Amino acid sequence: MQSLWNEHEAADYEGDLGLRVYSSRLLGRDKSLVMHGGGNTSVKLEETNLFGELEKILYVKGSGWDLETIEAAGFAPVRLAHLQRLAGLDALPDPQMVNEMATHLLRAGAPAPSVETILHACLPFKYVDHTHADAVLAVSDTDNGEQRIRDIYGDSVVIIPYLMPGFDLAQYCAREFPRQAGPQTMGMVLLQHGIFSFGDTARASYERMIDLVSRAEAYLAAHIPPMAAHTPVGAPPRFDTRAQAELRRSISRAAGAPMIVKTCSNARTHAFARHPDLAAMCAQGPITPDHVIRTKRLPMLGLDVDAYVRDYRAYFERYEPLSKERKTMLDPAPRVVVDPGFGMSVAGRTARDAAVVEELYEHTIDVMLRAQALGAYKALPARDIFELEYWDLEQAKLRRAGTPPAFSGEVALVTGTASGIGQACVATLLARGAAVVALDVNPLVRTAHARPDYLGLVCDVTDEAHIQAALHRAVSTYGGIDMLVLNAGIFSANRKLSELPSDEWRRVMSVNLDGNLFLMRACHPYLKLALHGGRVVVIGSKNVPAPGPGAAAYSASKAALTQLARVAALEWGADGIRVNTLHPNAVFDTALWTDAVLQQRASHYGMSVAEYKTNNVLKAEVTSRDVAELAAEMCGPLFAKTTGAQLPVDGGNDRVI
């Protein structure tokens, strides 16, 4: 492991807090040290208060900030003297500890200080760095991990046995660190938790962390032979989309809410899933308490979720009978599934949560394999896992988070998303918490949004092979499909029926009718597995109830599509799938309606553009967002008992009325 410190870069950061920001970001760059909000850093400063008095302040990384991208505002300033007095108390419940830290912040609006703030305050160094380094955990998480740590570091570190993060750990360290530390001490190892380094400068503390972790890496390299587990064995991974969608439904049922399930089917996860010691490793918990909070639960082997849930409850009850209150808190749904057939799947309440679990478990695999090769992987006991997962501070955090968005954990597939109504549907569904798979022939669909809950795929809906490939990506990324918005369509040139070319007729029918049939048919197996029932919204047209001259192909295709939706509503009701149709009209904020076209059409009717846009009963302009909001609403609970409906979104059309 190499130091990334660069004096030229460091010169861009002002003062001691600025250098704290810089060195924190250096740690955050290396995912083998910290991941997704993990790790912690602090600096002790002297500042002049309002009365002109010097006061010692601890700036510690605040909750919700990631070391890789942290700013000065991400550090919570807390009065150091008060924190050090707290460490001298005989006992302090964690909720009260959090309150004491919050009431001694120096800046209104500062982030909540870390639960390890008192620990940082008690260490007699200006800069303190804390990581969950993979290499250190691989050594620590073994049967004789403490002795191995002593062999590696000697008197360079103080060794602390595992204690749950919070006041008890801080109190223990405040008492034991001065007793054990000596002139050579440059760090502290919390067994099965992580490693600390310290120094009088940001660079010294950072480079000591690099040095300490490098020693653990060198030890592993010297004591572990090349591992066959890193080499794929047997048949390549296989991925059955139907089976994965059924797995997602089972996990969602166990969780009591829709879940995103991402399948990580590759040579690396497949090799791990076939490791001869897999059952022994996965029967234990995560590699560090930081991962308990983020990944939750033991990994699950195979696809029998019901059996896993029974075993999960029994696992904890072997150590401590669960109280009635704790049983109601229990969420037994797995977050990691390991199977020799496809490799690994990860689950989360959102796509971002699933991505966090994926990254954390990739590092877990490395730590498990190295610890197992070193002797035997040994994780935290079941009681500690349970106490962390259902820690009152974690439960309070969940309560503060409030009710999740309406479509949290659900997956929507939308077609024709490069512009107009389809684009607006994507934005609306994302805003309501859904993960969205967007299909369009325009390559720009791939980059329309850069976020884990968006997957943009180039797809020609008239090509069934394209559709199957898109569904494969959708299910492997999110686990299934709960909502389908059929928006893709084309409008041919304005032609009289007598002049309509056959190839143009067939092209419009192919996109507006055949493509939607292909999608509905292909999505049906996934829609019927949706925890809250599948939902289909078809974007029809005012031309269905009130066709106009010159639009024979478009009007006929949309009428046929509407009839197809009615049949689907009849046939799919038994599967819990509801199918409804919207008929928009005069939606002018689409790519079809350029300024020139709008001006030409308005002039044709002797109107201004503004008059033309509001030429309806309500004199209201209809936008793509108006249609999208109603489409999303039709997927929500207000329309839970509605299927086969046709609703206009047109401001009132006298021909339709």
PyMOL commands that set and color helices and strands:
alter all, ss='L'
color gray80, all
select helices_A, chain A and resi 7-10+15-29+67-69+72-74+80-87+94-102+117-122+134-140+145-156+167-180+202-223+228-230+241-255+267-273+278-282+289-295+305-317+324-329+351-374+382-389+392-401+420-431+443-447+464-478+497-499+502-527+552-575+595-604+609-613+624-634+637-639
alter helices_A, ss='H'
color red, helices_A
select strands_A, chain A and resi 40-48+54-61+75-79+127-131+157-160+187-190+194-199+260-264+300-301+336-339+343-348+411-415+435-440+454-458+483-486+535-539+578-584+646-649
alter strands_A, ss='S'
color yellow, strands_A
deselect
rebuild
show_as cartoon
